[in-house]
């Protein structure tokens, strides 16, 4: 069952969100791919992750970054979007007990890594994170080091994200 929500970024913007799943298990906050490249909370990979996680008894909170769908604001390169993810984590905490996991794909993975460096989360999952910044596109991970166990997943032949760069970052 999907519940539509409005959550707040930590800098006060109203963000469109959806909560799936029930119970008191972990809540996974999913961060979507790049807004300027068509990324939304309804990206096919995120929907597949949601379905799998809900089937495993997890709750999943997906949200649209600022300027996307029904979310207020203007999308950027990831700096302000960190406030959106922090707001989603706060909303997940308000929804119930249990650990919070932050996860993201591509642009959303870089945001998740940055948030996991400062927020108290149980784990971080980063799928194809852009490590380095690219002017006008992404702030990358901005040198952030998650304080929670972190899983980095990237395809060996990824054309957008360097697998070697991800491996080097993860090994550090």
C-alpha positions, 0 to 999 in steps of 0.5 A: 500500500502506497501512502502519499506524503508531504515532507519538509527539507531541513531548509523548509521546502515541501517535498512530494513523497511516498511511503510503502510497506508496514511494520516496525522494521527498517525504513529505507530512504531512497534518493533518486537519480539526477533531476536534470536527466529525468530522475524522479522517485519513480525511476524504474530501478527505485521502483524495483528496489521498493518492491523487493524491500517491501516484500522483505518487510521493510518500509520505503520512503521515496521522495522527489528532490526539490524542483521535481514533480510536486516538490517546491524549489529548484533542482541543483547539483546536489548541495541543496538536495542534501537538505532534502535527504536530511528532511526525508530521514527526519520524516522516516524517524517520525514515522516509527521505530527501527533503523534508518537506511539511506540509499540512492542511485547515481546523483542520489547515491552521492547525496546519500553518501553526503548525508550518511557522513553527518546523519545517524543512519544504520547503513548507506547504499550507493548505486553508481555514485558520481564520486568527483564533482562535474561543474553544472551537473553534480557536486559528487560526494564532496569528499564525504565519508559515511559514518555508517557501513556503506555498500557501493555498487557499480557496474564494471562497464558503467559509462557514466560513473567510473568503476575504478574511481568508485573502487578507489573511493570505497577502499579509502 
